[in-house]
Every structure is written in structure tokens, then in C-alpha cells.
Amino acid sequence: MPLAVNDAMEALSVIAREENMKVTVQQSLRGGAMAGGGAIVGGFVAGPVGMAIGGTLGAVLGAATGQDFKPLAAIIMELPTHTKQELTDRMNNIVSGFDPADIVTFLALIRGSAALRLQLINGVKSYLEQQQGINVTC
């Protein structure tokens, strides 16, 4: 019996919390633009030394205003419905040889099998990185 979408998302959230998986919030372009802008302004004002100082200050400002990481469990719950369905389908393909009756049985199965857990983690990472452009770190 395939998992329901809500059960699958809950299971993924539990795994993500247990594995301390986080998502890099992609603000690198904004931070890079701030560093580059600071370097340009600093270069115009004080030459090469100003360029170094401006670039450093711009990078610090970019890092200070950006959010570095967000828990994957939070991202999973915020996904649109169609994405949750695609992710559930992928999970169901991974566990197709098993027949979890409910979320409790499924979580017990995942906790008892390191190989299955790793397959699910890699499947989720792969899907989010390739299909959604989200960088996941463990």
C-alpha cells in the first residue's frame, strides 16, 4: 500500500530532523553583488586599498543580511502540493518492495534499515537539488 502524501511528508520531516539536514538558502548572487559593488565603490574612492576594503565590507554586509540555512523539515512542509506528490511518488518507488501500513510502521522500517534510510535521504536530496534547485546539506 503506497504512502499517503501527508504521511510521506511527515516521514521525510522526521528523517530530516534526525539527520539534521538543512537547505542552503541561495542568496549567493545577492551577497556577491554586494561584495562586488563594495569593491567597485572602494576602488573608485581609494584605489586598490579601497577596493579590498570595499569588497570586504560588501561581503560582510551580504553575509549579515542573508539567511544561511533553513531546516529541511520546514522546507518540506512548505512545498507546493504537486511537488509533495512528486516527492511522495519517488519515496513510494524506493519503498515499493515493502508494504508499510501507516506512518508508524514506515518510520520503524526506516529506523531499522540503514540502507533504506540512506536510499530515502539520497532520493530526497537528488530530487530537491535536480528538480527544485535546492541545495541540501547533512
C-alpha positions in Angstrom: 0.0 0.0 0.0 1.6 3.3 -1.1 2.1 6.0 1.5 -0.3 9.0 1.5 1.2 12.4 0.7 0.8 13.7 4.3 2.3 10.5 5.8 5.2 10.7 3.4 5.9 14.4 4.1 5.7 13.7 7.9 8.2 10.8 7.5 10.6 13.0 5.5 10.4 15.7 8.1 11.2 13.2 10.8 14.2 11.9 8.8 15.4 15.4 8.0 15.2 16.4 11.7 17.0 13.3 12.8 19.7 13.7 10.2 20.0 17.5 10.9 19.5 18.1 7.2 19.5 21.8 6.2 18.8 23.7 3.0 21.2 26.4 1.8 19.1 29.4 1.0 20.6 30.6 -2.2 21.4 34.2 -1.7 25.0 33.9 -3.1 24.2 36.2 -6.1 23.0 38.9 -3.8 26.0 38.6 -1.5 28.3 38.5 -4.5 26.7 41.6 -5.9 27.2 43.4 -2.6 30.8 42.4 -2.4 31.4 43.4 -6.0 29.6 46.7 -5.5 31.6 47.4 -2.4 34.8 46.7 -4.3 33.9 48.9 -7.2 32.9 51.8 -4.9 36.0 51.3 -2.7 38.2 51.2 -5.8 36.8 54.5 -7.1 37.2 56.2 -3.8 40.6 54.9 -2.6 42.2 52.8 -5.3 43.4 49.3 -4.8 43.3 49.5 -1.0 39.8 50.9 -1.1 38.8 48.0 -3.5 40.0 45.5 -0.9 38.2 47.3 2.0 35.1 47.9 0.0 34.9 44.3 -1.2 35.4 43.0 2.4 32.7 45.3 3.8 30.4 44.4 0.9 30.9 40.7 1.6 30.3 41.2 5.3 27.1 43.1 4.6 25.9 40.4 2.3 26.6 37.7 4.8 25.0 39.7 7.6 21.8 40.3 5.7 21.4 36.8 4.3 20.0 33.7 5.9 22.4 30.8 5.6 20.4 27.7 6.4 16.9 26.6 6.9 15.8 23.2 8.3 14.8 20.7 5.5 11.8 19.7 7.6 10.4 23.3 7.3 11.1 23.4 3.5 9.3 20.0 3.0 6.2 21.3 4.7 6.2 24.5 2.7 6.4 22.7 -0.7 3.6 23.1 -3.1 1.1 20.2 -3.4 2.3 19.0 -6.8 5.9 18.9 -5.6 4.8 17.0 -2.4 3.1 14.5 -4.7 6.2 14.0 -6.9 8.3 13.5 -3.8 5.8 11.0 -2.4 5.8 9.1 -5.7 9.6 9.0 -5.6 9.5 7.7 -2.0 6.9 5.1 -2.9 9.2 3.9 -5.7 12.0 3.5 -3.2 10.0 1.5 -0.7 7.9 -0.4 -3.3 9.3 -3.7 -2.0 8.0 -3.0 1.4 4.4 -2.6 2.5 4.2 0.0 5.3 0.6 0.1 6.6 0.9 3.5 8.2 3.4 6.2 9.2 4.4 4.5 12.4 5.3 1.3 10.6 7.1 3.2 7.9 9.2 5.2 10.4 10.0 1.9 12.3 11.1 0.4 8.9 13.3 3.4 8.1 14.9 3.4 11.6 15.6 -0.3 11.4 17.2 -0.3 7.9 20.3 2.0 7.4 20.3 1.1 3.7 16.7 2.1 3.2 17.2 5.3 5.2 20.2 6.2 3.0 18.2 5.5 -0.2 15.4 7.8 1.0 17.8 10.5 2.0 19.7 10.3 -1.3 16.4 10.2 -3.2 15.1 13.3 -1.4 18.4 15.2 -1.9 18.6 14.2 -5.5 15.0 15.3 -6.2 15.3 18.6 -4.4 18.7 19.5 -5.9 17.9 18.4 -9.5 14.2 19.3 -9.8 13.8 22.2 -7.4 17.3 23.8 -7.4 17.5 23.5 -3.6 20.9 22.7 -2.1 20.6 20.2 0.8 23.4 19.6 3.3 23.6 17.0 6.0 
